[in-house]
């Protein structure tokens, strides 16, 4: 089985690319969903976060208050690194277990893990190929404002907190530019998947 990583900055259209890949028959895992599982009430991940950041990041029902934690980590690089040190090992272990299950079921298939911070965490090194999704910066800002309804200042801060798109592109084996319409993005994604399938079949 061929293992590929899919990454890109916030609001560049990565989720759409993931959905196209899944529709084509690719095994796709959303790291955001895995991350949510790692911080469910009663989990070791949530206990570690509460120990590191205090009980104020928990809601009255004991669940994680994502807004409060986000306000802490997006405004402070040290705190963000602290959170990543807690979560990334847990997330990577869960991803690896999923990849093993995919390989057992479909030895010649293609499995893609979709994760925003794959390059920053070093997790991309576990994959044979890396797909980086990107778009024009002004379009990224426009999409983020429309999607999350935050202020321009907060949106700019969220984008600035991540590795610049141009830097991420340097790590890519494949680039998918979502600046055009859905059909253009779908076509690029299909071409990448066809190439990955050929590589997987030749392993």
N, CA, C and O of each residue as an XYZ file, in Angstrom:
812
protein
N       0.835     -1.201      0.000
C       0.000      0.000      0.000
C       0.867      1.247      0.000
O       1.909      1.299      0.653
N       0.421      2.245     -0.741
C       1.161      3.503     -0.769
C       0.564      4.459      0.258
O      -0.649      4.666      0.305
N       1.438      5.035      1.075
C       1.012      5.969      2.122
C       1.392      7.384      1.723
O       2.557      7.672      1.448
N       0.398      8.264      1.694
C       0.653      9.654      1.313
C       0.103     10.595      2.365
O      -0.892     10.298      3.026
N       0.754     11.720      2.509
C       0.273     12.778      3.393
C      -0.369     13.869      2.562
O       0.046     14.136      1.435
N      -1.382     14.493      3.128
C      -2.053     15.621      2.480
C      -2.063     16.774      3.472
O      -2.540     16.624      4.597
N      -1.545     17.910      3.064
C      -1.489     19.040      3.991
C      -1.693     20.348      3.245
O      -1.741     20.382      2.016
N      -1.810     21.399      3.998
C      -2.025     22.731      3.448
C      -2.451     23.638      4.586
O      -2.904     23.167      5.629
N      -2.307     24.911      4.389
C      -2.642     25.866      5.440
C      -4.149     25.980      5.625
O      -4.925     25.392      4.873
N      -4.546     26.735      6.623
C      -5.952     26.931      6.948
C      -6.690     27.570      5.763
O      -6.182     28.494      5.128
N      -7.895     27.062      5.477
C      -8.812     27.643      4.486
C      -8.259     27.682      3.063
O      -8.526     28.625      2.318
N      -7.491     26.661      2.686
C      -6.990     26.611      1.300
C      -7.753     25.591      0.441
O      -7.468     25.456     -0.749
N      -8.716     24.875      1.030
C      -9.500     23.920      0.254
C      -9.074     22.475      0.427
O      -9.394     21.623     -0.401
N      -8.356     22.203      1.498
C      -7.848     20.844      1.747
C      -8.981     19.832      1.939
O      -8.888     18.698      1.469
N     -10.037     20.237      2.622
C     -11.158     19.329      2.870
C     -11.836     18.915      1.567
O     -12.263     17.770      1.420
N     -11.934     19.846      0.629
C     -12.535     19.504     -0.670
C     -11.662     18.489     -1.398
O     -12.175     17.524     -1.964
N     -10.368     18.695     -1.388
C      -9.445     17.749     -2.031
C      -9.585     16.368     -1.387
O      -9.614     15.355     -2.086
N      -9.671     16.331     -0.057
C      -9.865     15.069      0.663
C     -11.124     14.358      0.207
O     -11.118     13.148     -0.018
N     -12.203     15.114      0.071
C     -13.483     14.510     -0.319
C     -13.414     13.959     -1.741
O     -14.016     12.927     -2.035
N     -12.688     14.636     -2.617
C     -12.525     14.145     -3.989
C     -11.715     12.849     -3.984
O     -12.075     11.890     -4.666
N     -10.639     12.818     -3.228
C      -9.817     11.609     -3.128
C     -10.636     10.428     -2.603
O     -10.544      9.318     -3.127
N     -11.430     10.675     -1.569
C     -12.265      9.616     -1.001
C     -13.264      9.109     -2.038
O     -13.517      7.908     -2.137
N     -13.824     10.031     -2.802
C     -14.790      9.660     -3.828
C     -14.174      8.830     -4.942
O     -14.866      8.048     -5.595
N     -12.886      8.997     -5.160
C     -12.175      8.242     -6.196
C     -11.760      6.851     -5.726
O     -11.281      6.043     -6.522
N     -11.942      6.570     -4.440
C     -11.595      5.256     -3.926
C     -10.382      5.223     -3.024
O      -9.935      4.153     -2.610
N      -9.855      6.382     -2.723
C      -8.693      6.471     -1.837
C      -9.145      6.314     -0.373
O     -10.220      6.787     -0.004
N      -8.341      5.665      0.439
C      -8.592      5.613      1.882
C      -8.114      6.943      2.466
O      -6.945      7.299      2.316
N      -9.001      7.672      3.123
C      -8.649      9.003      3.638
C      -8.960      9.094      5.126
O     -10.045      8.718      5.571
N      -7.995      9.599      5.887
C      -8.191      9.841      7.320
C      -7.992     11.320      7.605
O      -6.963     11.899      7.255
N      -8.980     11.924      8.241
C      -8.915     13.336      8.632
C      -8.283     13.428     10.020
O      -8.864     12.973     11.005
N      -7.096     14.016     10.090
C      -6.390     14.109     11.374
C      -7.152     14.942     12.388
O      -6.983     14.750     13.592
N      -7.992     15.869     11.923
C      -8.804     16.669     12.854
C      -9.765     15.782     13.633
O      -9.989     15.981     14.827
N     -10.339     14.784     12.924
C     -11.257     13.867     13.605
C     -10.502     13.020     14.625
O     -10.987     12.775     15.729
N      -9.301     12.577     14.236
C      -8.471     11.809     15.165
C      -8.127     12.660     16.383
O      -8.167     12.178     17.514
N      -7.792     13.919     16.150
C      -7.440     14.827     17.250
C      -8.611     14.997     18.206
O      -8.420     15.071     19.420
N      -9.827     15.059     17.659
C     -11.022     15.191     18.511
C     -11.195     13.954     19.393
O     -11.557     14.052     20.566
N     -10.928     12.788     18.799
C     -11.037     11.545     19.575
C     -10.020     11.518     20.719
O     -10.293     10.978     21.791
N      -8.852     12.102     20.479
C      -7.789     12.087     21.482
C      -8.102     12.961     22.690
O      -7.471     12.820     23.738
N      -9.088     13.878     22.548
C      -9.413     14.791     23.657
C     -10.862     14.632     24.122
O     -11.433     15.554     24.704
N     -11.444     13.482     23.869
C     -12.806     13.230     24.356
C     -12.794     13.139     25.887
O     -11.771     12.790     26.476
N     -13.917     13.450     26.531
C     -13.964     13.353     27.998
C     -13.489     11.994     28.500
O     -13.900     10.949     27.997
N     -12.616     12.031     29.501
C     -12.094     10.795     30.070
C     -10.829     10.290     29.406
O     -10.224      9.327     29.878
N     -10.416     10.931     28.307
C      -9.233     10.460     27.584
C      -7.946     10.950     28.250
O      -7.938     11.942     28.979
N      -6.857     10.222     27.975
C      -5.541     10.620     28.500
C      -5.123     11.961     27.911
O      -4.475     12.763     28.584
N      -5.491     12.205     26.664
C      -5.138     13.469     26.020
C      -5.773     14.661     26.703
O      -5.120     15.681     26.920
N      -7.056     14.533     27.046
C      -7.752     15.646     27.706
C      -7.191     15.881     29.108
O      -7.054     17.025     29.540
N      -6.870     14.807     29.811
C      -6.270     14.966     31.149
C      -4.937     15.704     31.049
O      -4.637     16.571     31.869
N      -4.148     15.356     30.049
C      -2.839     16.006     29.874
C      -2.999     17.489     29.542
O      -2.217     18.319     30.007
N      -4.012     17.823     28.738
C      -4.263     19.226     28.392
C      -4.711     20.011     29.626
O      -4.260     21.135     29.847
N      -5.592     19.421     30.424
C      -6.056     20.099     31.641
C      -4.906     20.314     32.622
O      -4.832     21.348     33.285
N      -4.010     19.328     32.710
C      -2.843     19.475     33.586
C      -1.935     20.595     33.100
O      -1.376     21.341     33.905
N      -1.787     20.716     31.771
C      -0.856     21.696     31.201
C      -1.434     23.110     31.164
O      -0.710     24.079     31.392
N      -2.731     23.235     30.878
C      -3.312     24.557     30.645
C      -4.315     25.004     31.714
O      -4.789     26.140     31.692
N      -4.630     24.111     32.639
C      -5.548     24.473     33.717
C      -6.981     24.059     33.426
O      -7.361     23.856     32.273
N      -7.763     23.937     34.479
C      -9.151     23.485     34.357
C     -10.032     24.490     33.619
O     -11.145     24.155     33.212
N      -9.545     25.720     33.443
C     -10.371     26.717     32.751
C     -10.559     26.403     31.267
O     -11.412     27.002     30.612
N      -9.763     25.462     30.726
C      -9.963     25.087     29.314
C     -10.998     23.960     29.181
O     -11.210     23.427     28.092
N     -11.635     23.607     30.300
C     -12.699     22.605     30.265
C     -14.058     23.277     30.442
O     -14.191     24.255     31.177
N     -15.051     22.742     29.764
C     -16.419     23.232     29.943
C     -16.987     22.622     31.231
O     -16.403     21.678     31.764
N     -18.112     23.141     31.740
C     -18.696     22.593     32.974
C     -18.993     21.095     32.897
O     -18.970     20.404     33.916
N     -19.276     20.585     31.673
C     -19.569     19.152     31.536
C     -18.314     18.284     31.424
O     -18.400     17.067     31.258
N     -17.126     18.941     31.520
C     -15.872     18.194     31.478
C     -15.270     18.059     30.097
O     -14.159     17.548     29.956
N     -15.984     18.511     29.072
C     -15.454     18.455     27.704
C     -14.487     19.619     27.474
O     -14.481     20.596     28.223
N     -13.687     19.497     26.441
C     -12.727     20.553     26.109
C     -13.444     21.786     25.583
O     -14.310     21.686     24.713
N     -13.085     22.939     26.109
C     -13.594     24.208     25.581
C     -12.609     24.668     24.499
O     -11.591     25.299     24.784
N     -12.943     24.335     23.269
C     -12.005     24.582     22.160
C     -11.727     26.066     21.946
O     -10.614     26.457     21.595
N     -12.750     26.881     22.162
C     -12.573     28.325     21.972
C     -11.553     28.883     22.971
O     -10.695     29.687     22.606
N     -11.651     28.457     24.214
C     -10.714     28.953     25.240
C      -9.297     28.462     24.971
O      -8.336     29.224     25.075
N      -9.175     27.177     24.624
C      -7.843     26.647     24.324
C      -7.269     27.321     23.085
O      -6.085     27.657     23.045
N      -8.113     27.518     22.073
C      -7.662     28.178     20.847
C      -7.160     29.585     21.102
O      -6.156     30.006     20.526
N      -7.861     30.320     21.970
C      -7.450     31.693     22.298
C      -6.066     31.708     22.942
O      -5.289     32.642     22.743
N      -5.765     30.660     23.718
C      -4.454     30.571     24.376
C      -3.360     30.231     23.373
O      -2.329     30.901     23.322
N      -3.583     29.190     22.576
C      -2.486     28.671     21.737
C      -2.254     29.469     20.469
O      -1.132     29.496     19.964
N      -3.288     30.124     19.934
C      -3.073     30.880     18.703
C      -2.416     32.230     18.953
O      -1.935     32.871     18.018
N      -2.396     32.663     20.205
C      -1.777     33.955     20.509
C      -0.393     33.793     21.144
O       0.266     34.783     21.460
N       0.038     32.560     21.326
C       1.302     32.317     22.028
C       1.994     31.082     21.433
O       1.537     29.952     21.609
N       3.083     31.320     20.740
C       3.775     30.220     20.048
C       4.286     29.155     21.019
O       4.267     27.966     20.703
N       4.737     29.576     22.185
C       5.226     28.619     23.181
C       4.112     27.698     23.657
O       4.309     26.492     23.809
N       2.937     28.280     23.891
C       1.792     27.480     24.335
C       1.314     26.544     23.226
O       0.879     25.422     23.485
N       1.405     27.027     21.987
C       1.008     26.193     20.848
C       1.935     24.984     20.739
O       1.484     23.865     20.496
N       3.229     25.218     20.920
C       4.207     24.121     20.871
C       3.961     23.134     22.014
O       4.134     21.925     21.857
N       3.560     23.669     23.154
C       3.259     22.826     24.323
C       2.080     21.886     24.029
O       2.115     20.699     24.356
N       1.039     22.447     23.405
C      -0.119     21.630     23.037
C       0.270     20.562     22.012
O      -0.147     19.408     22.111
N       1.064     20.960     21.041
C       1.473     20.008     19.997
C       2.290     18.857     20.576
O       2.182     17.722     20.113
N       3.099     19.146     21.579
C       3.899     18.093     22.219
C       3.010     17.059     22.907
O       3.361     15.882     22.992
N       1.869     17.508     23.390
C       0.919     16.591     24.038
C       0.173     15.762     22.989
O       0.080     14.539     23.098
N      -0.355     16.447     21.974
C      -1.283     15.794     21.050
C      -0.631     15.019     19.908
O      -1.110     13.949     19.532
N       0.454     15.550     19.357
C       0.997     14.920     18.147
C       1.386     13.454     18.316
O       1.067     12.657     17.434
N       2.057     13.053     19.395
C       2.378     11.619     19.532
C       1.131     10.738     19.586
O       1.118      9.647     19.016
N       0.077     11.208     20.270
C      -1.168     10.451     20.360
C      -1.826     10.331     18.988
O      -2.304      9.264     18.606
N      -1.841     11.442     18.258
C      -2.473     11.453     16.931
C      -1.705     10.558     15.965
O      -2.309      9.817     15.189
N      -0.378     10.625     16.009
C       0.425      9.817     15.086
C       0.265      8.329     15.359
O       0.222      7.528     14.424
N       0.177      7.953     16.624
C      -0.046      6.540     16.966
C      -1.377      6.064     16.399
O      -1.466      4.965     15.850
N      -2.412      6.891     16.531
C      -3.736      6.525     16.011
C      -3.716      6.437     14.485
O      -4.336      5.548     13.902
N      -3.008      7.356     13.848
C      -2.880      7.317     12.385
C      -2.166      6.044     11.933
O      -2.588      5.391     10.979
N      -1.097      5.704     12.618
C      -0.329      4.505     12.241
C      -1.179      3.245     12.369
O      -1.091      2.349     11.529
N      -1.998      3.170     13.412
C      -2.887      2.021     13.589
C      -3.900      1.949     12.448
O      -4.194      0.862     11.950
N      -4.434      3.096     12.032
C      -5.371      3.148     10.905
C      -4.691      2.715      9.611
O      -5.272      1.965      8.826
N      -3.473      3.177      9.385
C      -2.733      2.809      8.169
C      -2.491      1.293      8.109
O      -2.583      0.681      7.044
N      -2.184      0.709      9.253
C      -1.976     -0.750      9.282
C      -3.262     -1.489      8.914
O      -3.226     -2.488      8.196
N      -4.390     -0.995      9.408
C      -5.674     -1.632      9.078
C      -5.980     -1.506      7.590
O      -6.468     -2.452      6.972
N      -5.696     -0.342      7.015
C      -5.913     -0.141      5.576
C      -5.059     -1.102      4.761
O      -5.526     -1.685      3.783
N      -3.816     -1.262      5.167
C      -2.906     -2.127      4.417
C      -3.357     -3.584      4.462
O      -3.227     -4.309      3.475
N      -3.882     -4.007      5.594
C      -4.391     -5.382      5.711
C      -5.565     -5.613      4.764
O      -5.680     -6.675      4.152
N      -6.432     -4.613      4.649
C      -7.636     -4.744      3.817
C      -7.344     -4.549      2.337
O      -7.974     -5.182      1.489
N      -6.388     -3.675      2.021
C      -6.174     -3.264      0.621
C      -4.674     -3.054      0.365
O      -4.209     -1.917      0.289
N      -3.920     -4.157      0.232
C      -2.455     -4.067      0.125
C      -1.948     -3.210     -1.031
O      -0.850     -2.660     -0.954
N      -2.736     -3.089     -2.104
C      -2.289     -2.295     -3.253
C      -3.041     -0.972     -3.380
O      -3.023     -0.337     -4.434
N      -3.695     -0.567     -2.304
C      -4.451      0.672     -2.333
C      -3.588      1.892     -2.011
O      -2.373      1.798     -1.835
N      -4.257      3.026     -1.942
C      -3.611      4.296     -1.577
C      -4.297      4.827     -0.326
O      -5.519      4.969     -0.301
N      -3.527      5.118      0.701
C      -4.067      5.677      1.945
C      -3.482      7.069      2.159
O      -2.270      7.272      2.083
N      -4.356      8.002      2.422
C      -3.947      9.399      2.598
C      -4.363      9.891      3.978
O      -5.521      9.749      4.370
N      -3.424     10.466      4.708
C      -3.727     11.121      5.980
C      -3.726     12.629      5.729
O      -2.739     13.195      5.260
N      -4.845     13.261      6.048
C      -5.044     14.692      5.840
C      -4.789     15.408      7.166
O      -5.558     15.251      8.115
N      -3.709     16.197      7.235
C      -3.339     16.876      8.488
C      -2.737     18.246      8.196
O      -1.815     18.369      7.390
N      -3.262     19.268      8.852
C      -2.813     20.645      8.600
C      -1.371     20.885      9.031
O      -0.645     21.631      8.374
N      -0.948     20.257     10.138
C       0.381     20.552     10.692
C       1.391     19.431     10.428
O       2.332     19.240     11.199
N       1.190     18.708      9.355
C       2.035     17.557      9.061
C       3.508     17.934      8.879
O       4.393     17.212      9.337
N       3.767     19.041      8.223
C       5.158     19.463      7.998
C       5.747     19.997      9.301
O       6.860     19.638      9.685
N       4.981     20.864      9.981
C       5.472     21.471     11.222
C       5.825     20.433     12.276
O       6.794     20.594     13.018
N       5.032     19.365     12.337
C       5.250     18.331     13.366
C       6.326     17.325     12.971
O       6.792     16.544     13.800
N       6.717     17.351     11.694
C       7.673     16.349     11.199
C       6.990     15.057     10.797
O       7.650     14.126     10.334
N       5.663     14.985     10.969
C       4.924     13.765     10.665
C       4.953     13.376      9.200
O       4.739     12.210      8.866
N       5.214     14.333      8.319
C       5.240     14.055      6.870
C       6.314     13.038      6.497
O       6.215     12.381      5.461
N       7.334     12.907      7.334
C       8.447     12.001      7.017
C       8.011     10.535      7.014
O       8.707      9.682      6.464
N       6.871     10.242      7.622
C       6.393      8.855      7.676
C       5.734      8.426      6.375
O       5.393      7.254      6.213
N       5.553      9.349      5.453
C       4.823      9.048      4.224
C       5.746      9.004      3.012
O       6.780      9.668      2.953
N       5.325      8.195      2.054
C       6.142      8.046      0.840
C       5.995      9.249     -0.085
O       6.936      9.616     -0.787
N       4.818      9.858     -0.083
C       4.559     11.025     -0.922
C       3.811     12.073     -0.110
O       3.067     11.749      0.815
N       4.022     13.336     -0.474
C       3.349     14.431      0.219
C       2.645     15.322     -0.803
O       3.252     15.806     -1.757
N       1.345     15.522     -0.574
C       0.526     16.415     -1.406
C       0.310     17.706     -0.626
O      -0.134     17.670      0.522
N       0.617     18.831     -1.234
C       0.384     20.125     -0.573
C      -0.675     20.899     -1.360
O      -0.524     21.154     -2.555
N      -1.749     21.263     -0.660
C      -2.837     22.050     -1.240
C      -2.565     23.521     -0.940
O      -2.175     23.874      0.172
N      -2.774     24.374     -1.941
C      -2.505     25.804     -1.729
C      -3.453     26.627     -2.592
O      -4.125     26.099     -3.478
N      -3.496     27.918     -2.322
C      -4.278     28.838     -3.153
C      -3.684     30.238     -3.002
O      -2.769     30.447     -2.206
N      -4.202     31.180     -3.760
C      -3.704     32.553     -3.661
C      -3.980     33.099     -2.259
O      -5.055     32.852     -1.712
N      -3.032     33.838     -1.662
C      -3.199     34.334     -0.286
C      -4.465     35.153     -0.060
O      -5.109     35.016      0.980
N      -4.828     36.001     -1.015
C      -6.024     36.826     -0.818
C      -7.290     35.961     -0.807
O      -8.270     36.286     -0.137
N      -7.253     34.860     -1.556
C      -8.386     33.936     -1.575
C      -8.464     33.151     -0.267
O      -9.551     32.883      0.244
N      -7.299     32.787      0.266
C      -7.248     32.097      1.562
C      -7.906     32.952      2.645
O      -8.719     32.454      3.424
N      -7.555     34.230      2.693
C      -8.127     35.134      3.698
C      -9.635     35.277      3.499
O     -10.402     35.247      4.461
N     -10.046     35.430      2.255
C     -11.475     35.575      1.943
C     -12.259     34.336      2.385
O     -13.342     34.455      2.958
N     -11.710     33.148      2.117
C     -12.383     31.896      2.503
C     -12.468     31.749      4.016
O     -13.484     31.297      4.544
N     -11.415     32.125      4.706
C     -11.402     31.996      6.163
C     -12.438     32.927      6.806
O     -13.145     32.538      7.735
N     -12.511     34.145      6.302
C     -13.494     35.104      6.823
C     -14.914     34.598      6.599
O     -15.767     34.694      7.481
N     -15.153     34.060      5.411
C     -16.483     33.561      5.069
C     -16.836     32.308      5.871
O     -17.971     32.147      6.321
N     -15.854     31.426      6.043
C     -16.106     30.141      6.695
C     -16.314     30.267      8.204
O     -17.254     29.691      8.751
N     -15.442     31.018      8.876
C     -15.441     31.032     10.339
C     -16.063     32.279     10.957
O     -16.277     32.333     12.168
N     -16.355     33.281     10.129
C     -17.022     34.475     10.640
C     -16.222     35.258     11.660
O     -16.793     35.957     12.497
N     -14.898     35.145     11.598
C     -14.065     35.871     12.564
C     -13.681     37.241     12.015
O     -13.917     37.530     10.842
N     -13.095     38.078     12.851
C     -12.659     39.400     12.406
C     -11.459     39.261     11.474
O     -10.776     38.237     11.471
N     -11.214     40.297     10.690
C     -10.058     40.289      9.784
C      -8.759     40.135     10.570
O      -7.849     39.423     10.146
N      -8.681     40.807     11.719
C      -7.461     40.751     12.533
C      -7.196     39.326     13.023
O      -6.066     38.841     12.981
N      -8.267     38.660     13.492
C      -8.125     37.290     13.985
C      -7.769     36.342     12.845
O      -6.950     35.439     13.018
N      -8.382     36.544     11.679
C      -8.092     35.692     10.521
C      -6.630     35.827     10.095
O      -5.957     34.835      9.817
N      -6.160     37.053     10.049
C      -4.753     37.289      9.680
C      -3.822     36.645     10.697
O      -2.785     36.091     10.332
N      -4.193     36.717     11.976
C      -3.381     36.122     13.033
C      -3.346     34.592     12.897
O      -2.295     33.976     13.077
N      -4.482     33.992     12.583
C      -4.538     32.533     12.412
C      -3.640     32.091     11.251
O      -2.916     31.101     11.355
N      -3.700     32.832     10.160
C      -2.877     32.489      8.987
C      -1.394     32.657      9.316
O      -0.568     31.820      8.953
N      -1.069     33.751     10.010
C       0.333     34.039     10.346
C       0.903     33.028     11.333
O       2.117     32.839     11.399
N       0.021     32.369     12.107
C       0.484     31.396     13.103
C       0.979     30.107     12.446
O       1.638     29.292     13.092
N       0.662     29.923     11.161
C       1.078     28.707     10.463
C       2.267     28.972      9.551
O       2.573     30.116      9.216
N       2.928     27.895      9.159
C       4.024     28.002      8.202
C       3.487     28.613      6.904
O       2.419     28.212      6.442
N       4.203     29.573      6.306
C       3.727     30.204      5.069
C       3.496     29.166      3.957
O       4.201     28.162      3.866
N       2.504     29.435      3.129
C       2.194     28.518      2.028
C       3.409     28.252      1.138
O       3.659     27.115      0.737
N       4.156     29.307      0.835
C       5.310     29.131     -0.070
C       6.343     28.187      0.526
O       7.018     27.457     -0.199
N       6.465     28.205      1.842
C       7.410     27.311      2.515
C       6.900     25.868      2.447
O       7.670     24.944      2.188
N       5.607     25.683      2.678
C       5.037     24.331      2.630
C       5.207     23.714      1.240
O       5.468     22.518      1.109
N       5.060     24.530      0.227
C       5.134     24.014     -1.152
C       6.492     23.379     -1.456
O       6.594     22.499     -2.310
N       7.527     23.828     -0.755
C       8.881     23.288     -0.993
C       8.987     21.814     -0.602
O       9.871     21.110     -1.089
N       8.103     21.345      0.266
C       8.149     19.962      0.746
C       7.353     19.008     -0.147
O       7.409     17.792      0.035
N       6.621     19.555     -1.103
C       5.621     18.764     -1.831
C       6.219     17.858     -2.901
O       7.165     18.220     -3.601
N       5.626     16.653     -3.001
C       5.825     15.814     -4.188
C       4.778     16.172     -5.240
O       5.023     16.072     -6.443
N       3.608     16.589     -4.760
C       2.517     17.005     -5.644
C       1.907     18.282     -5.091
O       1.740     18.431     -3.880
N       1.575     19.200     -5.989
C       0.915     20.447     -5.604
C      -0.477     20.484     -6.227
O      -0.652     20.158     -7.401
N      -1.467     20.885     -5.426
C      -2.819     21.087     -5.944
C      -3.232     22.517     -5.630
O      -3.341     22.903     -4.466
N      -3.460     23.297     -6.684
C      -3.817     24.710     -6.548
C      -5.340     24.834     -6.624
O      -5.945     24.532     -7.652
N      -5.951     25.282     -5.523
C      -7.411     25.390     -5.467
C      -7.906     26.803     -5.782
O      -9.046     27.144     -5.467
N      -7.065     27.618     -6.393
C      -7.454     29.001     -6.675
C      -8.543     29.092     -7.742
O      -9.274     30.081     -7.804
N      -8.650     28.067     -8.574
C      -9.680     28.057     -9.618
C     -11.003     27.525     -9.104
O     -11.270     27.562     -7.903
N     -11.842     27.024    -10.025
C     -13.147     26.512     -9.609
C     -13.035     25.048     -9.171
O     -11.967     24.440     -9.237
N     -14.166     24.503     -8.723
C     -14.181     23.131     -8.210
C     -13.741     22.119     -9.264
O     -13.022     21.167     -8.957
N     -14.174     22.328    -10.503
C     -13.828     21.374    -11.565
C     -12.316     21.333    -11.806
O     -11.747     20.261    -12.013
N     -11.678     22.486    -11.780
C     -10.221     22.535    -11.965
C      -9.512     21.789    -10.833
O      -8.573     21.029    -11.072
N      -9.966     22.013     -9.613
C      -9.364     21.335     -8.465
C      -9.606     19.829     -8.549
O      -8.715     19.030     -8.263
N     -10.826     19.455     -8.944
C     -11.171     18.033     -9.080
C     -10.264     17.361    -10.119
O      -9.823     16.228     -9.925
N      -9.997     18.057    -11.201
C      -9.145     17.510    -12.268
C      -7.706     17.305    -11.780
O      -7.102     16.262    -12.033
N      -7.169     18.296    -11.086
C      -5.810     18.173    -10.538
C      -5.720     17.017     -9.541
O      -4.761     16.245     -9.549
N      -6.728     16.915     -8.692
C      -6.740     15.871     -7.665
C      -6.819     14.486     -8.308
O      -6.143     13.554     -7.873
N      -7.640     14.362     -9.335
C      -7.761     13.091    -10.046
C      -6.450     12.665    -10.683
O      -6.096     11.487    -10.670
N      -5.735     13.630    -11.238
C      -4.444     13.323    -11.873
C      -3.432     12.835    -10.828
O      -2.671     11.901    -11.082
N      -3.432     13.470     -9.661
C      -2.523     13.052     -8.588
C      -2.879     11.645     -8.131
O      -1.993     10.814     -7.929
N      -4.163     11.373     -7.967
C      -4.585     10.048     -7.497
C      -4.220      8.956     -8.503
O      -3.785      7.873     -8.113
N      -4.394      9.233     -9.777
C      -4.028      8.242    -10.805
C      -2.544      7.898    -10.714
O      -2.156      6.739    -10.858
N      -1.728      8.906    -10.475
C      -0.285      8.680    -10.355
C       0.034      7.858     -9.110
O       0.864      6.950     -9.153
N      -0.622      8.180     -8.013
C      -0.406      7.432     -6.767
C      -0.848      5.977     -6.922
O      -0.188      5.071     -6.412
N      -1.962      5.751     -7.624
C      -2.442      4.378     -7.845
C      -1.428      3.545     -8.627
O      -1.196      2.374     -8.325
N      -0.829      4.178     -9.642
C       0.193      3.465    -10.435
C       1.388      3.109     -9.564
O       1.920      2.004     -9.661
N       1.808      4.029     -8.720
C       2.931      3.753     -7.816
C       2.585      2.619     -6.856
O       3.410      1.744     -6.594
N       1.351      2.641     -6.330
C       0.923      1.610     -5.397
C       0.885      0.229     -6.068
O       1.270     -0.774     -5.467
N       0.420      0.194     -7.306
C       0.319     -1.077     -8.031
C       1.684     -1.650     -8.363
O       1.841     -2.862     -8.512
N       2.681     -0.762     -8.478
C       4.025     -1.222     -8.856
C       4.891     -1.597     -7.693
O       6.044     -1.990     -7.874
N       4.341     -1.479     -6.463
C       5.150     -1.778     -5.266
C       5.345     -3.282     -5.079
O       5.998     -3.705     -4.125
